[in-house]
Amino acid sequence: MHRIVPSVTTFDQHFQALTEAPDVYRPRACPHCGSAMLWRHGCYHRKADRGASPRGNPVPICRYSCPSCSRTCSRLPLCIALRRWYDWTIQQQVLRLLLSGDAVHRSSRCTGRDRHTVRRWRDWLNQRSQTFAFHLRSRFPALGRHPDQATFWCQVLDSLSLATAMAWLDREIIVP
């Protein structure tokens, strides 16, 4: 199941989709059992980011229930990062500093993020970089070959945003 809805890129689009076309968030099948009969099961509220979203925190997220296995699932708009407290753009800024050679402490000071968070994001990318690079190169051959991981990710962040890259990866693998 794609957990990211790539067509909803802003909070305004998210709120509009919730009122006008909430089925854009409906998964085609249950991610747990594969049943295609998911029912709308209300919503839950989630903090979108540490900053204030345009319409305030928390943001409603549609939830769907599977009558076959009695489990629930949901999908997030691209503007809300999966399992992240911070927005994708903030994480992209931090990663760009780290990829350009800044140390964790300096990146932390420049962006105002805790150094433990910066280190966690760096480690997250380092641990998954090979897998992410393989899938991104298969989808975008123009990313080509690079001498090291840092130059590859700089090109990814120059040609795609981190959010867009993660939305593409979400189609193939589990992102977080």
C-alpha positions, 0 to 999 in steps of 0.5 A: 500500500502506498502510504503517501498521497503524492498529489496532496502537497500542501495543507490547503489541498489536504483540507480541501480533499478532506471536504470535497474528495476524501476518497483520494486517501482510501487505499485500494486494499487493506495493507494487512490482509489484501481485502479491497472493501475498506470502510471509512472509519472516521479520522484521527488527529496528528500534529503536522509539524512543530511549526504551526500549520496554516490551519493549526495543529493537529491536522485530521487524517482519514482512517479506514477500517477493514471488515475482513481483519478488523484492522485500520489503516490510513494514508498521509498527504505528501505535506506530512512526513511519515513517522516524522515530527518535522516537515520534509523540507526541514529534514532536507535542509539538515541533510543538505548541510550534512551532505555538504560536509558540515558536522552534526553540531554545526548543522544543528546550530544552523537549523535550530534542530537538536543535535540528536535529531540531526544525528538520527536523520543522518544515520537514517539516510546512511543506513538506507542509502544503498536501498534508496539509491537502487530504487531511485536509480531504477525509476530515474536513470538520469541520477546515474552513478556517483563516486560517493553517497553524498554526491548522489544525494545532492543530485537527488535533492537538486532534481527532486525534493526529499518529499517527492523522492520519499513518495516515489520510494514509498511505492516500492519499499517502506520509507521510514 
